[in-house]
């Protein structure tokens, strides 16, 4: 008989609730993690609405990152042992008691870091690296513009760019309080988009070499205007819309790159490459505290619904988490 | 008193004509070329219409490439001598008897190659390298799609991609005759876009890793559809329009790059870098004849008007040139 576990269950038009489901098997290349905390991501909301189905073979339980303790190690896995404290990027299955994940998506939790802090790291650090540093190849001294500067991604992008040696970090956010939080994290210029036109501010700062955007819609053209010659613009979501009318002439004239990526659908090997790059370039900063997870609120698993509503409403600064320690 | 020279003069709503103008001075980093032949480019037509003004400091005479003999060498130039047979990328000034150009934009004409053949090379080879190989980083074995497969750019893109080791070269063109010419040059698949939907054909071939486009308009979305995961789409013009309605979701989902470049406005150092890369990677192929300029028609300078009309009408295969040898 299959072992079971508790997990957050999403049923159409119903509030999220805890329920009993089969515990996942641990494949030969995987480890089974007994989860202690889970990070929320905006993709969870989209998945719940039915627009972001899990990739083939992934759990249909929500949750793209977690922390916990290894409970079982696959037969082909050499680098990890039962009892190791880890956090991991997941293709799904994070809102649960156990999850199985490929060994290449794991990070060892640094000494002294809590499970909650650790659960806030994998998705944002890997997303920031894959987009700002890999796809957009930010160079030391360049200017970075990050929209949603106090989102989970935004707060991590500021810190990783600072740690890397970006020349100038500009963010946009929706309130003076958020702008102050971003500045405290290391942003050089914080634009309250309700009060200023980000294009004008960024142009007055000399333009942006790299722009990380999750807004889409009319921001796409405005990003093109705000970019320097040779600039790279990367979308990790199109929250305000993915159908846009564009004048592409400045894309060619300024030799820009317009791109976008998602993390979840990538092959395992690609995720491992990104994990390795985060470890090599930025994990040292996590260990010393130069790069810190920014946590807004931690909810118990039986309040996943409230946690998602909080994320959806958008008043948060940093990550929203689920944690057993709160139950 | 300033020396003078003959040049093709463009006046508003008048046919092109030959006229006497001041001969350009040779700057310390430049050479003065006595021109023998000049390549036509579509940008010349746009410049004549007033939409593509020369960059600051460039000649207002049309013409972005030429071949000839060095008549004067700037005081800081060591690599070139009076009497050298050269071809060159120009920021303007090619439709004339003399032009001054930075030494980093020069190529030595291989033994046995005519001035006319040589005049057909600089713009297309540097454009193909800058877009397909530099910006889009075509890798050996990948599939390349080139629209306008029998244009000057197209005929060179096919040959350079073949020489490099592209896996599959797909082109689109507007007639069976053009498709046959492209196949003869090395294209693996040639699509007559008047008879087939290029998106369907390219998808049946497994999709494109790199797409070089000069059409724009509805081709932009169709290129996005035809691209493989991780594909790169580069526009060097938007002949059918640069204002487009786009669904960007597949750009993100497939992790595509949408980009574009121009050559003329780049800094001198960047042009020199591109020239050096063409020399290092492809000039050997020019010397052996593996890469050949494809020439459609050569006109005398006093028929520049007819030459441009021919280019504008679009029936050509390969380059249209002006040459003194025809006068």
Contacts between the chains, C-beta under 8 A, distances in Angstrom:
chain1	res1	chain2	res2	distance
A	135	B	255	7.7
A	216	B	248	6.8
A	220	B	248	6.9
A	235	B	248	6.8
A	235	B	251	7.5
A	235	B	252	5.6
A	236	B	252	7.3
A	237	B	252	7.7
A	238	B	248	6.2
A	238	B	249	6.7
A	238	B	252	7.1
A	242	B	247	6.1
A	242	B	248	4.8
A	242	B	249	4.3
A	242	B	252	7.6
A	243	B	245	7.0
A	243	B	246	7.2
A	243	B	247	5.2
A	243	B	248	7.5
A	244	B	245	7.4
A	244	B	246	5.7
A	244	B	248	6.2
A	245	B	243	7.0
A	245	B	244	7.4
A	245	B	245	5.2
A	245	B	246	7.8
A	246	B	243	7.2
A	246	B	244	5.7
A	246	B	245	7.8
A	246	B	246	5.8
A	247	B	242	6.1
A	247	B	243	5.2
A	248	B	216	6.8
A	248	B	220	6.9
A	248	B	235	6.8
A	248	B	238	6.2
A	248	B	242	4.8
A	248	B	243	7.5
A	248	B	244	6.2
A	248	B	260	6.8
A	249	B	238	6.7
A	249	B	242	4.3
A	251	B	235	7.5
A	251	B	258	7.2
A	251	B	259	6.9
A	251	B	260	5.0
A	252	B	235	5.5
A	252	B	236	7.3
A	252	B	237	7.7
A	252	B	238	7.1
A	252	B	242	7.6
A	252	B	260	3.2
A	252	B	261	6.4
A	252	B	262	6.0
A	253	B	262	6.3
A	253	B	265	7.2
A	255	B	135	7.7
A	255	B	259	7.3
A	255	B	260	7.0
A	255	B	261	4.5
A	255	B	262	7.2
A	255	B	266	7.9
A	256	B	259	6.6
A	256	B	260	7.5
A	257	B	257	5.6
A	257	B	258	7.5
A	257	B	259	4.6
A	258	B	251	7.2
A	258	B	257	7.5
A	258	B	258	4.5
A	258	B	259	6.8
A	259	B	251	6.9
A	259	B	255	7.3
A	259	B	256	6.6
A	259	B	257	4.6
A	259	B	258	6.9
A	260	B	248	6.8
A	260	B	251	5.0
A	260	B	252	3.2
A	260	B	253	8.0
A	260	B	255	7.0
A	260	B	256	7.5
A	261	B	252	6.5
A	261	B	255	4.5
A	262	B	252	6.0
A	262	B	253	6.3
A	262	B	255	7.3
A	265	B	253	7.2
A	266	B	255	7.9
